[in-house]
């Protein structure tokens, strides 16, 4: 009976546009039926989007280096500096990767490497300004993750504000909210104690936003995190989004791939993913775009469109997740047809507009943009 009352209360709150509490979100995840979650998530989604449309874009994550000293135990990608098989792409190699994405119809590239012990903020600024100079408005670029930004700023001995300003002055428009995984310090201490603490992560993201660089929100589930830790992540994120007046346009939740990692484990089921995605949509009532992960769930991710998601990527490469077991298909028509057969009109959308668009990239055309370290 108590369970019935709780569900009624949550339903009333959600349908009248009120916020639900963390306890209520947790209750939904643990006890609501799949159908109940689907309906509630769809109801919240309808505040922002047409229910018969699904938007997508074609994009790549270009992994410019695999050298990293953070040693996260859930990562199959990184190499320590002294190990064999390390790389740092030069500008020619980066451009080749971007050209490939362009040829495949891509409109967005995110850069993601590791905690490289020698790459300073000035090096990133040089790389990204070269990319901006070469491609202008042909594509949208997400320069690095918040986590990489934090590490590089510390390495450079710059405070976050100064580091963000430097990137901005050299043409950077976006960073991704990547490297977030689970934003709970207990999780971070178990699996990546050298990476960052949660308060520090948000301090860095706030500095970036304050300096006019756009950012996004992400989450990864399926390690060994508890539901409490997942809720800490969502609660911190919702609070942060309120505090920056809704600056984060999107939230992407993907699933941990356990292969070739020190942590190991098993993948979460599609049903668990869909149920969690629904909770994210219902609880994160201040983030308009909830994105489902084709990268880690392939076409099963499209079922997320019935559990609150409105948008997805068609990725062309991401070595980080591919090393851990993700498989990428370039049969875009086949994937889109799946969404269409579910009743969605698929719309190829433009990348989100940068918060303060700049045309300034400070390098000269033809300059050598390779970073020497
Ligand atoms: S997840 Fe990122 S920060 Fe952690 S070890 Fe891998 S590359 Fe480094």
Boltz pocket constraint, residues with backbone or C-beta under 6 A from the ligand:
constraints:
  - pocket:
      binder: B
      contacts: [[A, 66], [A, 68], [A, 69], [A, 70], [A, 71], [A, 72], [A, 75], [A, 76], [A, 77], [A, 78], [A, 113], [A, 114], [A, 115], [A, 192], [A, 195]]
      max_distance: 6.0
